[in-house]
């Protein structure tokens, strides 16, 4: 099967449309992602949790220590404490909200 000049133009159009749809789908899924950030104690028990948009900052209160723990999340729900985390506590991603 040979592809002529008119076929080539149609293929380019299809590739562009597919690319635009892929970008829109990625933007939509990233903006819809919510992160369930959990405070865990030294034995792994959940002592606080908060739901935030992926890529956002937030805070959660530990029922064990009473401290407010500040954090930032990545667009894939990775989490880093930015303040308030006690020595026997850790933050984790508990999955989507």
N, C-alpha and C positions, 0 to 999 in steps of 0.2 A: 504494500500500500504506500503510495507516494503522497507526500504532503505538499500542497501547492501554496502560493503566496496568500490566498484568501484563507486557507486553513490555518496558516501561521498566525494571522491577525486574530482569529477566533481563539486560538490557544492562549495568546497573550492576554486577551480579555478575560478568559476564564481564570488564568493565574492571578490577575489583578483582583478579580472579585473574590477569589478564595483567600488571598492575602488580607484583604480588608475584613472579611468575615472572621478570620483567625485572630486578628488584632482586636476586633470588637469583642469576641468571646473571651479573650484573655483579660481585657479591661473589666468586663462585666464580672467575671469570676473573682478577680482580685478585689474588686470593690465590695463584693458580697461576703467575703471571708471574714468570719468573726473568730476571735481567739478566746478560749476559756482558760484564763491564767489562774493557777492554783498556788497557794502557799502550802508547803508541806513541812511537817515537823521532822525531828530526827529519826523517827520510826516509819516515816512515809505517810502518816495520816494527813488528810486534807484539813487545814485549819483556817481556810479562807479562800474565796474565789471571786473572780470578776470577769465579765465578758467585755471585750473591746474590739474595735475594728482592727484588722491586720494593718500593721504599720503605724499604729497610734501609740501614745503614751497613756498611762493610767496609774491607778493606785488601788490597793486592796488592804483591808484591815485583817490582821491576824487575831483570831479569837484566843490563841494561846498566849501571846505576848502583849496583845493590845496595841501593838505598833502598826502604824500605817506604812506600808511598803510601796514605794514608787518604782515604776518599771517602764521600759519601752519594748515594743514588739517589732519584729520584722514583717515584711509582707507575706511571709510564709508561717507566721505565728511563733517564730523563735522569740525567746524572752530574755531580757537582761535587767537585773535590779539596778536602779539608779539611786537608791537610798532607803534606809530604814530596815533592811533585812537583818534579822538577828543571827547569832552564831549557830543556832540549832534549827534554822529554817532555810528553805530553798524555794525557788520559783520553778514552776514547770508548766508546760502547755498541756492542758487536760483535754485537748481536742476542740472541735468546733462547738459553738453555742447553739 
